Amino acid sequence: MSFVHLHTHSEYSLLDGASRISEMVRLAVETGMPAIAITDHGVMYGAIELYLQAKAAGINPIIGQEAYVATRSRHQKEGRADRDPYHLILLVKNLTGYRNLIKLSSLAHLEGYYYKPRIDKALLAEHTEGLIALSSCLGGEVASRLLDADEAGAEQAALEYQRMFGDDYFLEIQDHGMEEQARVNEGLARIAARTGIPLVATNDSHYTRRDDAEAHDILLCLQTGTVTSDQKRMRFHNDEFYLKTPAEMAERFRDFPEAVANTVRIAERCHLELDTRPLLPSFEVPAGQTPEVYLRGLAEKGLKVRYPELGKVVLDRLETELAVIQDMGYAPYFLIVSDFITYARSHGVAVGPGRGSAAGSIVCYALGITTLDPLQHGLIFERFLNRERISMPDIDVDFDDRNRDRVIDYVGQRYGQDHVAQIITFGTMKARAVIRDVGRALDVPLRDVDHLAKLVPPQLNMTLDKAIQMVPELAQAEKDPVFERLLKNARKLEGLVRHASTHAAGIVITPEPLQQYVPLQLSITRGEKNGQEQRAVMTQYEMNAVQKIGLLKMDFLGLRNLSIIEDALKNLAETRGLKLDLATIPWDDPATFRLLQAADTNGVFQLESAGLRRLVQDMRPTSFDDITAAIALFRPGPLEGGLLDQYMKCKHGEQEIVYPLPQLEPILKETYGVIVYQEQVMNIARQLAGFSLGEADVLRGAMGKKKKDEMAKMRTKFIDGAVSRGVGEAKATEIFDLMAYFAGYGFAKAHSAAYAVISYQTAYLKANFPLEYLAALLNNDAGNYDRVAAAVLDCHARDIEVLPPDVNCSDAGFTVQEGKIRYGLAVIKNVGARAIELLLTERRAKGPFKSLLDLCVRVDPRELNKRVLESLIRSGATDSLGERGRLLASI
């Protein structure tokens, strides 16, 4: 007999479900189930992942949720009565049902949240179309009333739901070997017989296989902060809460064969088809113009500013790009990005030169989205946008970190607050952390757990299996029964979702209100405004899911280095009257390269870590291209693959530069014969094998992600193309393999070059205007005492005096005063922003403070309290008003 699981909890029932969606789908396929549902507690986090994976596996995905139904109104939030809502399973039949579930899930979070996201019956009644409801587990209303020996009340509740859902309401029977369930099932059978409401059999699965029960129990301990040995904690009764096979379910419910058969009937009613085409917001263009015409006008106008002489190469590139943008329907996208960047620049928000592959677009350059000339730097448009690789363009933008939120607010006002949201992200249990978590739950001594966790190498993408292979002591630990148990469960939980938070940069913009497409919840706030927490919303779908359903995702990143640059330029204007335009600085400044060669790069963007300092010291950069290469090469792949060593030796003449073929010299000359950039792989494919740049980009993607099937097809095409152009087959094969090796490590030159611009600008300012730049650096590092100490050492090395804070001379931040840098008051611990604001306002209005008494009389004592005064005195900020000991004694 066939069967479908309709009540399942994945890892997205945070710290309550231990099933990975991929494992749920695999098990459904292996056991011959035609479909599988996902019904996480109060959220739809995993809906798109299940939808796509089940479709790919050839089974029917059923999106659902175990909703919480308030016992009274969702708006009532008073004590225990509203703290324990009933459970109800909701399953999506079609697109209408999907939209209704999104609405219910969103409003449960945005309006009904009280300990849990809650809907109520009034809201439910408005959104039943396209949904199937099951009465749920022992936490459901019908079951709860039966447990309270109120069969009449239970029947009344069942009939109320039936009136809402009609034939799409089922009474849910479960059997995990619990006495309460047996009692409830008898009551449900009687109600079903009297009312005609059909029964459906489910298993309240919280993990995939029976032997995952202990790992799940540990997960519950993490949720409740308890240990497994605690007998009074929340725990499941036994190991029956897994994804049972159809045979197991048929055997368990042999007295209710119809209830088992109904699972398949319900699944057959569910046939959701999601539209995954790109959904771009509309952009208002002047009357009589289309987005394409308007974009062309803006690009042509911008191009005349960027290139005083418009040659054929420039115009041909513009036409090529505009044709692709128009064919793919992405003109509104470019207009949206151009619009908010124009807003940022005209409202004093610093914007980065670009990031990612967008820097390869001449249209982006013409619109001012990027500031790096793609022709001068040999950047390729097809790496960014490509007819052969249909995907939404992805333009990520850096803003100075102080003003990023202003741009997000502008986008909200421009497109409507109900069209713009931040994006959720999920933290997972990494190798070291999962050892600590499991060890804590199993009550293993902290010292032992700490030692075990520290054996895991601190490398990116490290897993427990990798660590055990690499570290003999860790493998040896598995022979100890206590550690064996710990590691076995840690392996099962490794990589599971542990918590949700707000993505640092992701923003989604939708054409219609958000709740048409994506469930929402309240976000972790973006900070405080006037002391008030900001109530913002975020999607319940993570970044990849948002993009998979065709929505426009953008990254608005806050970059501290842009704030440093802004402050340095402001300092220059104030101290020297110099209005420096960074667009006009020379790119071959000797002082800048001397600073880089000396690895004097504290405060230089991307080049300040110990590893990169060593790299630039060894590399001895002499051009902008060297900085670009340094950023691209300092990553685990190139370092481990020996690319960096080869680059250095060839650059310094210690190794002969060898080009695989003479015709590759123009492509590889800038990197001394080493393939460093993805764009070089693309150019080789075009030059040697006659690939279009679009095809070359598909090849690059296949090589980078090691897609074997795709690479095999491309290999034949590449070799055939190269041979037809006079390259020997053996040589063509050798070059293809060489490209495949390097492409695994290759970096987008567009991204590296765009970031090298900021690296160069910060190095230029530090080398030529150290006083103003270091004051700006200190100002932006004020909260980080290690960074402040490093910047102060930088000042001492240049004989720049750093003056102590002073209530009569200091501003809030670090300032340049008479060729010296003065500490700001904001750096002093316990001295708040409001106290500083009042002190500075008073000093500017009525002059310096003459004594401590004068300071206390003139500034509001509620802000300038004893604790603040003590901190000011101890820091030396009041030394101009008297001797520290006497001042401390006087308060």
ZAKOLTI-961157 format. One line per 2 residues: number of its first residue (from 0); their letters; for each residue x, z, y of C-alpha. Coordinates in steps of 0.5 Angstrom, whole numbers. Example, Ala and Ser with C-alpha at 12.3 -4.5 7.8 and 13.67 -1.06 7.14 Angstrom:
<atoms>
0) AS) 25,16,-9 ~ 27,14,-2
</atoms>
This chain:
<atoms>
0) MS) 0,0,0 ~ 2,-2,7
2) FV) 3,4,12 ~ 5,4,20
4) HL) 8,10,23 ~ 4,11,30
6) HT) 6,18,32 ~ 14,18,33
8) HS) 19,21,37 ~ 25,18,39
10) EY) 31,21,43 ~ 28,20,49
12) SL) 23,26,47 ~ 29,29,51
14) LD) 33,35,46 ~ 26,34,42
16) GA) 27,27,38 ~ 33,26,34
18) SR) 31,18,32 ~ 35,13,35
20) IS) 30,7,36 ~ 35,2,33
22) EM) 35,6,26 ~ 27,7,27
24) VR) 26,-1,27 ~ 31,-2,21
26) LA) 28,3,17 ~ 21,0,19
28) VE) 24,-7,16 ~ 27,-4,10
30) TG) 21,0,8 ~ 16,-6,9
32) MP) 12,-4,15 ~ 9,-9,19
34) AI) 10,-5,26 ~ 12,1,29
36) AI) 10,5,35 ~ 14,10,40
38) TD) 10,16,43 ~ 15,20,46
40) HG) 13,26,50 ~ 10,24,57
42) VM) 15,19,58 ~ 16,11,57
44) YG) 23,11,57 ~ 24,8,51
46) AI) 19,3,51 ~ 23,-4,53
48) EL) 28,-2,48 ~ 23,-1,42
50) YL) 19,-8,44 ~ 26,-12,44
52) QA) 29,-9,38 ~ 22,-10,34
54) KA) 21,-17,36 ~ 28,-19,35
56) AG) 27,-16,28 ~ 21,-19,27
58) IN) 16,-13,27 ~ 10,-11,31
60) PI) 12,-6,37 ~ 7,-1,39
62) IG) 8,2,46 ~ 5,9,46
64) QE) 6,16,49 ~ 4,23,47
66) AY) 1,24,53 ~ -1,31,56
68) VA) -8,32,58 ~ -9,38,63
70) TR) -14,43,60 ~ -17,43,67
72) SR) -15,38,73 ~ -8,35,73
74) HQ) -8,38,81 ~ -9,45,79
76) KE) -3,49,77 ~ -4,56,77
78) GR) -1,60,71 ~ -2,60,64
80) AD) -8,56,64 ~ -5,50,67
82) RD) 2,51,63 ~ 0,49,56
84) PY) -4,42,56 ~ -7,39,50
86) HL) -3,33,47 ~ -6,26,46
88) IL) -3,20,43 ~ -4,13,47
90) LV) -3,6,44 ~ -2,0,48
92) KN) -7,-6,45 ~ -5,-11,50
94) LT) -2,-12,57 ~ -8,-9,61
96) GY) -7,-3,56 ~ 0,-3,58
98) RN) -1,-3,65 ~ -6,3,64
100) LI) -1,7,60 ~ 4,6,66
102) KL) -1,8,71 ~ -3,14,67
104) SS) 5,16,65 ~ 7,15,73
106) LA) 1,19,76 ~ 2,25,70
108) HL) 9,25,73 ~ 7,24,81
110) EG) 1,28,81 ~ 0,32,75
112) YY) 7,35,74 ~ 7,43,72
114) YK) 12,44,67 ~ 10,38,64
116) PR) 7,31,66 ~ 0,32,66
118) ID) -6,27,66 ~ -13,30,66
120) KA) -20,27,63 ~ -22,24,70
122) LL) -16,20,70 ~ -16,18,63
124) AE) -23,16,63 ~ -21,11,69
126) HT) -16,8,65 ~ -18,7,58
128) EG) -18,-1,57 ~ -13,-4,53
130) LI) -11,3,50 ~ -12,6,43
132) AL) -13,14,43 ~ -11,19,37
134) SS) -13,26,37 ~ -5,28,36
136) CL) -2,34,32 ~ -4,41,32
138) GG) -3,41,40 ~ -9,36,41
140) EV) -15,39,44 ~ -20,38,37
142) AS) -14,41,33 ~ -13,47,38
144) RL) -21,48,38 ~ -21,48,30
146) LD) -15,53,30 ~ -19,57,34
148) AD) -25,57,29 ~ -29,53,34
150) EA) -32,47,30 ~ -37,46,35
152) GA) -33,45,41 ~ -28,41,37
154) EQ) -33,36,35 ~ -36,36,42
156) AA) -29,34,45 ~ -28,29,39
158) LE) -35,26,42 ~ -32,26,49
160) YQ) -26,22,47 ~ -30,17,43
162) RM) -35,16,49 ~ -29,14,53
164) FG) -25,10,48 ~ -31,7,43
166) DD) -28,4,37 ~ -21,6,39
168) YF) -21,13,38 ~ -19,16,32
170) LE) -18,23,29 ~ -11,24,27
172) IQ) -9,28,20 ~ -2,30,19
174) DH) 1,34,13 ~ 8,37,13
176) GM) 6,42,8 ~ 3,47,13
178) EE) -3,52,12 ~ -6,51,19
180) QA) -5,43,18 ~ -9,44,11
182) RV) -15,48,15 ~ -15,43,21
184) NE) -15,37,16 ~ -21,40,13
186) GL) -25,41,19 ~ -23,34,22
188) AR) -26,31,15 ~ -32,34,16
190) IA) -33,32,24 ~ -31,25,22
192) AR) -37,25,16 ~ -42,27,22
194) TG) -40,23,27 ~ -37,17,24
196) IP) -30,17,28 ~ -25,14,23
198) LV) -19,18,21 ~ -12,16,21
200) AT) -6,19,18 ~ 1,20,21
202) ND) 7,24,20 ~ 10,27,27
204) SH) 17,24,26 ~ 22,27,30
206) YT) 28,25,26 ~ 29,19,22
208) RR) 31,21,15 ~ 30,28,11
210) DD) 37,30,12 ~ 37,29,19
212) AE) 33,36,19 ~ 39,40,21
214) AH) 42,36,26 ~ 35,36,29
216) DI) 34,44,29 ~ 41,44,33
218) LL) 38,39,38 ~ 32,44,39
220) CL) 37,50,40 ~ 40,46,45
222) QT) 34,45,49 ~ 32,53,48
224) GT) 39,55,49 ~ 39,59,42
226) VT) 43,59,36 ~ 41,57,29
228) SD) 41,64,26 ~ 36,67,31
230) QK) 30,68,27 ~ 25,68,33
232) RM) 27,62,36 ~ 22,56,37
234) RF) 24,52,30 ~ 20,47,26
236) HN) 17,49,19 ~ 21,45,14
238) DE) 24,38,13 ~ 18,34,13
240) FY) 18,31,20 ~ 22,25,19
242) LK) 20,17,18 ~ 17,17,11
244) TP) 16,11,7 ~ 9,8,6
246) AE) 10,10,-1 ~ 11,17,1
248) MA) 5,17,6 ~ 0,14,1
250) ER) 2,20,-4 ~ 2,25,1
252) FR) -5,23,3 ~ -8,20,-3
254) DF) -15,24,-2 ~ -15,20,5
256) PE) -13,12,3 ~ -18,10,9
258) AV) -14,14,13 ~ -7,11,11
260) AN) -10,4,11 ~ -13,5,18
262) TV) -5,5,21 ~ -5,-2,19
264) RI) -12,-4,22 ~ -9,0,29
266) AE) -3,-4,29 ~ -7,-11,28
268) RC) -11,-9,34 ~ -4,-8,38
270) HL) -1,-15,40 ~ 3,-14,47
272) EL) 7,-20,50 ~ 11,-18,56
274) DT) 13,-23,61 ~ 20,-23,62
276) RP) 21,-28,67 ~ 25,-27,74
278) LL) 20,-23,78 ~ 23,-24,85
280) PS) 20,-20,91 ~ 17,-25,97
282) FE) 21,-26,103 ~ 17,-28,109
284) VP) 20,-34,112 ~ 18,-37,119
286) AG) 12,-41,119 ~ 13,-48,116
288) QT) 19,-47,112 ~ 20,-46,105
290) PE) 25,-40,103 ~ 30,-46,100
292) VY) 30,-50,107 ~ 31,-43,111
294) LR) 36,-41,107 ~ 40,-48,108
296) GL) 39,-47,115 ~ 42,-40,115
298) AE) 48,-42,110 ~ 50,-48,115
300) KG) 50,-44,121 ~ 54,-39,118
302) LK) 59,-44,115 ~ 60,-47,122
304) VR) 63,-40,124 ~ 67,-39,118
306) YP) 70,-46,118 ~ 71,-49,125
308) EL) 72,-56,121 ~ 67,-57,116
310) GK) 71,-62,111 ~ 69,-65,105
312) VV) 71,-60,100 ~ 67,-54,104
314) LD) 61,-59,104 ~ 61,-61,97
316) RL) 61,-54,95 ~ 55,-52,99
318) ET) 51,-57,96 ~ 53,-55,89
320) EL) 51,-48,90 ~ 45,-49,94
322) AV) 42,-54,89 ~ 43,-49,83
324) IQ) 40,-44,87 ~ 34,-48,89
326) DM) 33,-50,81 ~ 33,-43,79
328) GY) 29,-41,84 ~ 33,-36,87
330) AP) 33,-37,95 ~ 29,-31,96
332) YF) 34,-27,93 ~ 39,-29,97
334) LI) 35,-28,103 ~ 33,-21,101
336) VS) 40,-19,101 ~ 43,-23,107
338) DF) 37,-19,111 ~ 39,-12,109
340) IT) 46,-13,110 ~ 45,-16,117
342) YA) 41,-10,118 ~ 46,-5,116
344) RS) 52,-9,120 ~ 47,-9,127
346) HG) 46,-1,126 ~ 53,1,125
348) VA) 53,1,118 ~ 60,-1,115
350) VG) 59,-6,109 ~ 64,-8,104
352) PG) 68,-15,103 ~ 64,-16,97
354) RG) 64,-14,90 ~ 63,-17,83
356) SA) 63,-25,82 ~ 58,-26,88
358) AG) 65,-26,92 ~ 66,-33,89
360) SI) 60,-36,92 ~ 61,-40,99
362) VC) 53,-39,100 ~ 54,-31,100
364) YA) 61,-32,105 ~ 57,-37,110
366) LG) 51,-31,110 ~ 56,-26,111
368) IT) 54,-22,104 ~ 61,-23,103
370) TL) 67,-24,107 ~ 72,-27,103
372) DP) 74,-34,103 ~ 72,-37,96
374) LQ) 76,-43,97 ~ 82,-40,99
376) HG) 82,-35,94 ~ 80,-40,88
378) LI) 74,-36,86 ~ 69,-40,82
380) FE) 61,-40,84 ~ 59,-41,76
382) RF) 62,-34,74 ~ 57,-32,79
384) LN) 51,-36,78 ~ 50,-42,72
386) RE) 45,-46,70 ~ 47,-46,63
388) RI) 47,-38,63 ~ 40,-36,65
390) SM) 40,-29,68 ~ 38,-26,75
392) PD) 44,-26,80 ~ 47,-20,81
394) ID) 50,-18,88 ~ 52,-11,89
396) VD) 54,-8,96 ~ 58,-3,98
398) FD) 56,1,104 ~ 60,7,108
400) DR) 57,13,104 ~ 55,17,110
402) NR) 50,11,112 ~ 48,8,105
404) DR) 41,12,105 ~ 39,9,112
406) VI) 39,2,108 ~ 35,4,102
408) DY) 30,7,107 ~ 30,0,111
410) VG) 29,-4,105 ~ 23,1,103
412) QR) 20,0,110 ~ 21,-8,109
414) YG) 18,-9,103 ~ 13,-3,102
416) QD) 15,4,99 ~ 11,3,93
418) HV) 15,-3,92 ~ 22,0,92
420) AQ) 25,6,87 ~ 31,8,85
422) II) 33,7,77 ~ 34,13,72
424) TF) 40,13,68 ~ 41,17,62
426) GT) 47,22,60 ~ 49,22,53
428) MK) 53,27,48 ~ 60,24,48
430) AR) 65,26,43 ~ 68,32,46
432) AV) 61,35,49 ~ 57,34,42
434) IR) 63,38,39 ~ 62,44,44
436) DV) 54,43,44 ~ 54,44,36
438) GR) 59,49,36 ~ 55,53,41
440) AL) 48,52,37 ~ 52,54,30
442) DV) 55,60,33 ~ 62,58,31
444) PL) 67,62,35 ~ 68,59,42
446) RD) 76,59,42 ~ 75,55,35
448) VD) 70,50,38 ~ 74,49,44
450) HL) 81,48,40 ~ 77,43,36
452) AK) 74,39,42 ~ 81,39,45
454) LV) 83,35,39 ~ 79,29,41
456) PP) 83,24,45 ~ 81,24,52
458) QL) 80,16,52 ~ 74,12,55
460) NM) 69,10,49 ~ 72,15,44
462) TL) 68,17,38 ~ 68,22,33
464) DK) 70,17,28 ~ 76,14,32
466) AI) 78,21,33 ~ 78,23,26
468) QM) 82,17,24 ~ 87,18,30
470) VP) 88,26,30 ~ 90,29,23
472) EL) 89,36,25 ~ 82,34,26
474) AQ) 81,30,19 ~ 84,37,16
476) AE) 79,41,20 ~ 73,37,16
478) KD) 76,41,9 ~ 74,48,12
480) PV) 66,49,11 ~ 64,51,18
482) FE) 68,45,21 ~ 65,41,16
484) RL) 58,43,18 ~ 60,42,25
486) LK) 63,35,25 ~ 57,33,20
488) NA) 52,35,25 ~ 56,33,31
490) RK) 57,26,28 ~ 49,25,27
492) LE) 48,27,35 ~ 53,24,38
494) GL) 51,18,43 ~ 44,21,43
496) VR) 41,22,50 ~ 42,29,53
498) HA) 39,29,60 ~ 36,24,65
500) ST) 38,23,72 ~ 38,18,78
502) HA) 43,12,78 ~ 48,13,83
504) AG) 47,6,86 ~ 41,2,83
506) IV) 35,0,87 ~ 29,-4,84
508) IT) 25,-8,89 ~ 18,-11,86
510) PE) 13,-17,89 ~ 7,-12,87
512) PL) 7,-5,87 ~ 12,-2,82
514) QQ) 6,1,78 ~ 4,-6,76
516) YV) 11,-7,72 ~ 14,0,71
518) PL) 13,7,70 ~ 15,12,75
520) QL) 17,19,76 ~ 20,24,81
522) SI) 27,23,82 ~ 33,28,83
524) TR) 33,28,91 ~ 38,24,95
526) GE) 40,30,99 ~ 37,34,104
528) KN) 34,31,111 ~ 33,37,116
530) GQ) 33,42,111 ~ 27,39,107
532) EQ) 28,36,100 ~ 27,29,100
534) RA) 21,27,95 ~ 23,20,92
536) VM) 21,16,86 ~ 25,13,80
538) TQ) 23,8,75 ~ 22,11,68
540) YE) 26,5,65 ~ 34,5,66
542) MN) 38,-1,69 ~ 38,-6,63
544) AV) 31,-5,61 ~ 29,-6,69
546) QK) 33,-13,68 ~ 30,-15,62
548) IG) 23,-15,64 ~ 25,-19,70
550) LL) 25,-14,76 ~ 30,-15,81
552) KM) 35,-9,81 ~ 41,-8,86
554) DF) 46,-4,87 ~ 47,0,93
556) LG) 54,3,93 ~ 56,9,98
558) LR) 64,8,99 ~ 68,13,102
560) NL) 73,9,104 ~ 69,5,108
562) SI) 67,11,112 ~ 75,13,113
564) IE) 76,6,116 ~ 70,6,121
566) DA) 73,13,123 ~ 80,10,123
568) LK) 78,5,128 ~ 74,10,132
570) NL) 80,14,133 ~ 84,8,135
572) AE) 79,6,140 ~ 79,13,143
574) TR) 86,15,143 ~ 89,8,145
576) GL) 84,4,147 ~ 85,-1,142
578) KL) 79,-5,139 ~ 82,-7,132
580) DL) 78,-13,129 ~ 80,-12,121
582) AT) 78,-20,121 ~ 84,-21,125
584) IP) 90,-17,122 ~ 96,-21,119
586) WD) 96,-21,111 ~ 103,-21,111
588) DP) 105,-15,115 ~ 112,-13,113
590) AT) 110,-5,114 ~ 104,-6,110
592) FR) 108,-8,104 ~ 114,-3,105
594) LL) 109,2,104 ~ 106,-1,98
596) QA) 113,-2,95 ~ 115,5,96
598) AD) 108,7,93 ~ 106,11,99
600) TN) 99,10,97 ~ 95,17,98
602) GV) 89,15,101 ~ 90,7,100
604) FQ) 83,5,96 ~ 84,3,89
606) LE) 92,5,89 ~ 92,12,90
608) SA) 92,15,82 ~ 99,17,79
610) GL) 98,11,74 ~ 97,6,80
612) RR) 103,8,84 ~ 107,7,78
614) LV) 105,0,78 ~ 106,-2,85
616) QD) 112,1,85 ~ 115,-3,79
618) MR) 111,-9,81 ~ 114,-9,88
620) PT) 108,-13,91 ~ 110,-18,96
622) SF) 103,-22,97 ~ 96,-20,97
624) DD) 95,-24,91 ~ 100,-18,88
626) IT) 95,-13,90 ~ 89,-17,87
628) AA) 93,-17,80 ~ 95,-10,80
630) IA) 88,-8,81 ~ 86,-13,75
632) LF) 92,-11,71 ~ 91,-3,71
634) RP) 86,-2,66 ~ 86,0,58
636) GP) 86,-7,55 ~ 92,-11,59
638) LE) 96,-4,59 ~ 95,-4,51
640) GG) 95,-11,50 ~ 102,-12,54
642) LL) 100,-16,59 ~ 102,-12,65
644) DQ) 109,-12,62 ~ 109,-19,61
646) YM) 107,-20,69 ~ 112,-15,71
648) KC) 118,-19,67 ~ 116,-26,70
650) KH) 115,-24,77 ~ 122,-20,77
652) GE) 125,-26,74 ~ 127,-22,67
654) QE) 123,-27,63 ~ 122,-34,63
656) IV) 116,-36,66 ~ 113,-41,60
658) YP) 106,-45,61 ~ 103,-47,55
660) LP) 102,-54,58 ~ 105,-57,64
662) QL) 98,-59,67 ~ 96,-51,67
664) EP) 102,-49,72 ~ 97,-50,78
666) IL) 92,-45,74 ~ 97,-40,72
668) KE) 103,-40,77 ~ 100,-35,82
670) TY) 100,-30,76 ~ 107,-32,73
672) GV) 104,-36,67 ~ 100,-30,65
674) IV) 92,-31,64 ~ 90,-25,68
676) YQ) 83,-27,71 ~ 77,-30,67
678) EQ) 77,-35,72 ~ 83,-38,70
680) VM) 80,-38,63 ~ 74,-42,66
682) NI) 79,-47,69 ~ 83,-48,63
684) AR) 77,-50,59 ~ 75,-55,65
686) QL) 82,-58,66 ~ 84,-59,58
688) AG) 77,-60,55 ~ 73,-63,60
690) FS) 68,-57,60 ~ 63,-57,66
692) LG) 64,-50,70 ~ 58,-48,67
694) EA) 60,-49,60 ~ 67,-46,61
696) DV) 63,-39,64 ~ 59,-39,57
698) LR) 65,-40,54 ~ 68,-34,58
700) GA) 62,-30,56 ~ 63,-31,49
702) MG) 70,-29,49 ~ 70,-23,53
704) KK) 64,-20,48 ~ 67,-23,42
706) KK) 61,-27,40 ~ 63,-30,34
708) DE) 58,-35,33 ~ 58,-38,40
710) MA) 66,-38,40 ~ 66,-42,33
712) KM) 61,-47,36 ~ 66,-47,43
714) RT) 72,-48,39 ~ 70,-54,36
716) KF) 68,-57,43 ~ 74,-55,46
718) ID) 79,-58,41 ~ 75,-64,41
720) GA) 75,-65,48 ~ 83,-63,49
722) VS) 85,-68,44 ~ 81,-73,47
724) RG) 85,-72,53 ~ 91,-73,50
726) VG) 93,-66,47 ~ 95,-65,40
728) EA) 90,-61,36 ~ 95,-56,34
730) KA) 97,-54,41 ~ 89,-54,43
732) TE) 88,-49,38 ~ 94,-45,40
734) IF) 91,-45,47 ~ 84,-43,45
736) DL) 87,-37,41 ~ 91,-35,47
738) MA) 85,-36,52 ~ 81,-32,47
740) YF) 86,-26,47 ~ 87,-26,54
742) AG) 79,-27,55 ~ 78,-20,52
744) YG) 82,-17,57 ~ 81,-21,63
746) FA) 78,-19,69 ~ 74,-23,75
748) KA) 78,-25,80 ~ 72,-25,85
750) HS) 72,-17,84 ~ 79,-16,84
752) AA) 80,-20,90 ~ 74,-17,94
754) YA) 77,-10,93 ~ 84,-12,94
756) VI) 81,-13,101 ~ 80,-6,102
758) SY) 86,-4,99 ~ 90,-8,104
760) QT) 86,-6,110 ~ 87,2,108
762) AY) 94,0,107 ~ 95,-4,114
764) LK) 92,2,118 ~ 96,7,114
766) AN) 103,3,115 ~ 101,2,122
768) FP) 97,7,125 ~ 98,13,121
770) LE) 96,18,126 ~ 89,15,127
772) YL) 89,14,119 ~ 91,20,117
774) AA) 86,24,121 ~ 80,19,119
776) LL) 83,21,111 ~ 83,28,113
778) NN) 76,28,116 ~ 73,25,110
780) DA) 76,29,105 ~ 74,36,108
782) GN) 70,39,103 ~ 76,37,97
784) YD) 82,42,98 ~ 86,38,94
786) RV) 85,32,98 ~ 86,35,104
788) AA) 93,39,102 ~ 95,32,100
790) AV) 94,29,106 ~ 97,34,110
792) LD) 103,33,106 ~ 103,26,108
794) CH) 102,28,115 ~ 109,32,115
796) AR) 112,27,111 ~ 111,23,118
798) DI) 113,28,123 ~ 105,29,125
800) EV) 104,36,127 ~ 97,38,124
802) LP) 94,44,128 ~ 90,50,126
804) PD) 83,50,128 ~ 81,53,134
806) VN) 74,55,137 ~ 76,52,144
808) CS) 80,46,142 ~ 77,43,135
810) DA) 71,39,134 ~ 67,39,127
812) GF) 72,34,124 ~ 79,33,124
814) TV) 81,30,131 ~ 87,26,134
816) QE) 89,31,140 ~ 96,29,144
818) GK) 99,25,138 ~ 97,31,133
820) IR) 92,32,128 ~ 87,38,130
822) YG) 83,42,124 ~ 76,41,124
824) LA) 71,47,124 ~ 67,44,118
826) VI) 73,45,114 ~ 73,53,114
828) KN) 69,56,109 ~ 63,60,110
830) VG) 62,56,117 ~ 55,52,117
832) AR) 54,46,120 ~ 48,49,125
834) AI) 53,54,127 ~ 59,49,129
836) EL) 53,45,132 ~ 51,51,137
838) LL) 58,53,138 ~ 60,46,140
840) TE) 54,45,145 ~ 55,51,148
842) RR) 63,50,149 ~ 62,43,152
844) AK) 56,45,157 ~ 60,51,160
846) GP) 67,51,158 ~ 72,55,153
848) FK) 70,61,150 ~ 74,67,154
850) SL) 74,72,149 ~ 71,74,142
852) LD) 65,78,146 ~ 64,72,150
854) LC) 63,67,144 ~ 58,72,141
856) VR) 54,73,147 ~ 54,65,148
858) VD) 52,63,141 ~ 46,65,137
860) PR) 48,71,133 ~ 43,69,127
862) EL) 48,63,126 ~ 54,66,128
864) NK) 53,72,124 ~ 59,77,122
866) RV) 61,73,115 ~ 62,67,120
868) LE) 66,70,125 ~ 70,73,119
870) SL) 72,67,117 ~ 73,64,124
872) IR) 78,70,125 ~ 81,69,118
874) SG) 82,62,119 ~ 86,63,126
876) AT) 81,59,129 ~ 80,65,134
878) DS) 88,66,135 ~ 87,64,143
880) LG) 82,70,144 ~ 86,75,141
882) ER) 90,78,135 ~ 87,77,128
884) GR) 87,84,126 ~ 84,87,133
886) LL) 79,82,133 ~ 77,83,125
888) AS) 77,91,127 ~ 72,89,133
890) I) 67,86,129
</atoms>
